[in-house]
């Protein structure tokens, strides 16, 4: 990565640094916005609402049991998980993206004193972002 410095005066430096922070903040906010409806569905323990954000097939990992399910099957499996593990709390703690444009979120799901690390990976399909992988792994 190359760095260069161009002397443009002190006020313009402040403006450019501010613009850079605005861009970084906007990108982070946009990533978080992608996951807001998914976060809300998990926070509510609502498998039906979460399934609205599933791709046609979903890689699902629940406590080490990994399988690929259709959207409908994944909803049933997640519903059963939520029934067995009623949520106490859920929060997304980190979002990001890969070089290939894959968006991800890492969260913490709490149920009955047990903590689960949650990873969601989404892909853009048309105008929307859909979950193609989600995992709940006991910490």
N, C-alpha and C positions, 0 to 999 in steps of 0.2 A: 504494500500500500504506500503510495507516495503522498507526502505532505508538502505543502508549499505555503508561503506567506507572501501576501501582497500588501504593501502599505497603502491603506485607504483612509487613514485618519481615525482618531479615537472614537468619534460618535458613530461612524459606520461600523466599527468593530462591535460596538454594543448592539447595534441594530441586527447585524448578522448573527451574533451569538444568540440573541433573543429569538430570531427566526429559526435557528437550528433547534433550540429548546422547544419552540412551538411545534415544529415538525415532529420531533421525537415524542413529545407529549400527545400529539394528535394520533400518531401511529399506535402508541400504547393504548390510548383510549379506544381506538377503532378495534383493536384486538380484543379488549375487554368487552366491548359492545357485542361482538360476535357471540360471546359465551353467556351473556346475561340471561337470555331465555332458558338456556340449558341449566345454568346455575339455579335459576328460580324453580325449575321443575324438580331438580334434585333436592333442593332445600325444602320443597313441599312434599317430597317423597312420592311424586306423581309420575308413575311410569308412562301413563298414556300421553301426558304432555311432553315428556322427554322423548318419547318415540316419534313425535312429530319432527324431530331434528335428526332422526336416524337416516342413514343412506339405505339403499335397497338391501344391502348385506352389511352386517356389523360384526367386527371382531370383538368378542366379549370375554373379559377375564374377570371372574368373580372368585376371589380368594384362591387363586391358582388354577381354577378350572377354566381352561381356555377353549373356545370354540367359535366358529363362524355361524351366525344365525341370520335368517331373513329378518326383515324389519319387524314383522308380526311376532315371530318367535322371540326375538330379542326383547320386545316389550313384555312378553309373558315372563321371561326369565328375570328381567329387572323388577317387575312387579312382585314376583316371589321373593327376590332379594330384599326389597323394601319392606315387605311384610315380615320377614324373619329378622330384619335389622332396622327397626324404626329409627329414623334419624333424630338425633338430638340437635345437630348443627351441621352445616356445610358452608364452606367458603373456598373460593378460588384464591390461591396464594401466588400464582405465577402464570403468565401467558407469554407466548412467544411464537416464532415461526422458523421453519427450516429454510435452507437455501432454495429448495424446490417449491416453496410457497405453502407448505403444509402448516396449518395453524394448530397450536396445542395449548391446553390449559392443564395445570396441576392444581389439585385441590385437596382438602381434608374433609372427610366425612366422618362424623362422630355418631355412634349408636351404642347405647347401653354401656358406656365407659370404654368401648373399643374404638380405636382410631383406624381409619382406612385412608390410604393414599389413593387419590383418584387421578387418573390420566385420561384426558379426552383428546383425540386427534380428529380434526375436521378438514374436509376438503370443500372447495367451492364447486358447486354443481349449478351451473347457470348463474342465477343471481343470489343464491342462498348458500350458506355453509352447512354441511351435513356431517354428522358424526359417522366416521367409518371405523373408529376403534374407541372403546371405553373400558377401563379397568378399575376395579375396587380391590385393593390389596391390603390386607391387615398389616399394620405396622408392628 
